[in-house]
Amino acid sequence: MKTLSTTVLAVVALAAAGGAALAHHGWFWTDDGDFVLEGTIEEIYLGNPHATLKVMAEGELWHVDLAPPSRTAAAGFVEGVAAVGDEVIALGQRSADPDELKMKAERLTIDGVNYDVYPDRVGS
């Protein structure tokens, strides 16, 4: 009986951990419609678990999630292609919570160059 209880607890723990991973990396928290954010880059982070930008748009600071570092780099969005102060257009989905200034980007456009961090999703 102790082995069964231990197994059940292990399965529950793994399911919870998997849910947390999906919650963090999935798109479930976003709205279904396309969203475009235009603003100025305030901060760039290219590390794990995924790259992010802070973007000032119409006086509000937005958090923009990108892809994991390897996927972001494969899209060409690497250190040096953008800097704080650059204008950016981010295409993707915003948070389903209208009070949250957060989005997940599929594409960034900086100085006329597109960086498709989720090319399979752009325009879908």
C-alpha positions as CSV (number, residue, x, y, z in Angstrom):
1,M,0.0,0.0,0.0
2,K,2.9,2.4,0.8
3,T,4.3,1.8,-2.7
4,L,1.0,2.7,-4.3
5,S,0.7,5.9,-2.3
6,T,4.2,6.8,-3.2
7,T,3.5,6.2,-6.9
8,V,0.3,8.2,-6.8
9,L,2.1,11.1,-5.1
10,A,4.9,10.9,-7.7
11,V,2.4,11.0,-10.6
12,V,0.6,13.9,-9.1
13,A,3.9,15.8,-8.6
14,L,4.9,15.2,-12.2
15,A,1.6,16.3,-13.5
16,A,1.8,19.5,-11.4
17,A,5.3,20.2,-12.6
18,G,4.2,19.6,-16.2
19,G,1.3,22.0,-15.8
20,A,3.6,24.6,-14.4
21,A,5.9,24.2,-17.4
22,L,3.0,24.5,-19.8
23,A,1.7,27.5,-17.8
24,H,5.0,29.3,-18.1
25,H,5.8,28.5,-21.8
26,G,2.4,28.0,-23.4
27,W,0.1,30.4,-25.1
28,F,-2.9,29.6,-22.9
29,W,-2.7,32.9,-21.1
30,T,-2.9,34.9,-24.3
31,D,-5.9,36.3,-26.2
32,D,-6.8,34.6,-29.5
33,G,-6.6,37.7,-31.7
34,D,-3.5,39.2,-33.3
35,F,-2.1,42.1,-31.4
36,V,0.4,44.8,-32.5
37,L,2.5,46.8,-30.0
38,E,4.6,49.7,-31.3
39,G,6.9,51.4,-28.9
40,T,10.5,52.0,-27.7
41,I,12.7,49.3,-26.2
42,E,13.5,50.0,-22.6
43,E,15.2,46.7,-21.7
44,I,16.4,43.6,-23.6
45,Y,17.0,40.2,-22.0
46,L,18.3,37.3,-24.1
47,G,18.6,34.6,-21.5
48,N,16.7,31.6,-20.2
49,P,13.9,30.6,-20.0
50,H,13.1,32.9,-22.8
51,A,14.1,36.3,-24.2
52,T,12.1,39.3,-23.2
53,L,11.7,43.0,-23.9
54,K,10.4,45.8,-21.9
55,V,8.7,48.2,-24.3
56,M,7.3,51.7,-23.6
57,A,4.2,52.3,-25.7
58,E,1.9,55.3,-25.2
59,G,3.3,56.0,-21.7
60,E,2.9,52.4,-20.5
61,L,5.6,49.8,-19.9
62,W,4.8,46.5,-21.6
63,H,6.5,43.1,-20.9
64,V,7.0,41.2,-24.2
65,D,7.8,37.5,-24.1
66,L,9.8,36.1,-27.0
67,A,11.1,32.5,-27.5
68,P,13.8,30.5,-25.7
69,P,17.3,31.8,-26.4
70,S,18.2,29.3,-29.1
71,R,15.0,29.9,-31.1
72,T,15.3,33.7,-30.7
73,A,18.9,33.5,-31.9
74,A,17.9,31.3,-34.9
75,A,15.5,34.1,-35.9
76,G,18.4,36.4,-36.0
77,F,17.5,38.4,-32.9
78,V,20.9,38.3,-31.2
79,E,22.9,40.7,-29.1
80,G,23.6,43.9,-31.1
81,V,20.7,43.9,-33.5
82,A,18.6,46.1,-31.2
83,A,19.4,48.5,-28.4
84,V,17.6,50.4,-25.7
85,G,15.9,53.3,-27.4
86,D,15.2,51.6,-30.7
87,E,11.7,51.6,-32.0
88,V,10.1,48.2,-32.2
89,I,6.9,46.7,-33.6
90,A,5.9,43.4,-31.9
91,L,3.2,41.2,-33.5
92,G,1.7,38.4,-31.4
93,Q,-1.0,37.9,-28.8
94,R,-1.6,40.0,-25.7
95,S,-2.5,38.7,-22.3
96,A,-6.1,37.6,-22.0
97,D,-6.2,39.7,-18.8
98,P,-6.9,43.2,-20.2
99,D,-5.3,44.8,-17.0
100,E,-2.0,43.0,-17.7
101,L,0.5,44.8,-20.0
102,K,2.0,41.7,-21.3
103,M,2.2,39.9,-24.7
104,K,3.9,37.0,-26.4
105,A,5.5,38.0,-29.6
106,E,5.7,36.0,-32.8
107,R,7.6,38.6,-34.8
108,L,9.6,41.7,-34.0
109,T,10.3,44.4,-36.5
110,I,13.2,46.7,-35.9
111,D,14.5,49.2,-38.4
112,G,12.5,47.4,-41.2
113,V,14.0,44.0,-40.4
114,N,11.6,41.2,-39.3
115,Y,12.7,38.7,-36.6
116,D,10.2,35.8,-36.7
117,V,10.8,34.1,-33.3
118,Y,7.7,31.9,-33.9
119,P,7.6,31.7,-37.7
120,D,5.1,28.9,-37.7
121,R,2.6,31.2,-35.9
122,V,3.1,34.5,-37.7
123,G,-0.2,35.6,-39.1
124,S,-2.1,32.6,-37.9
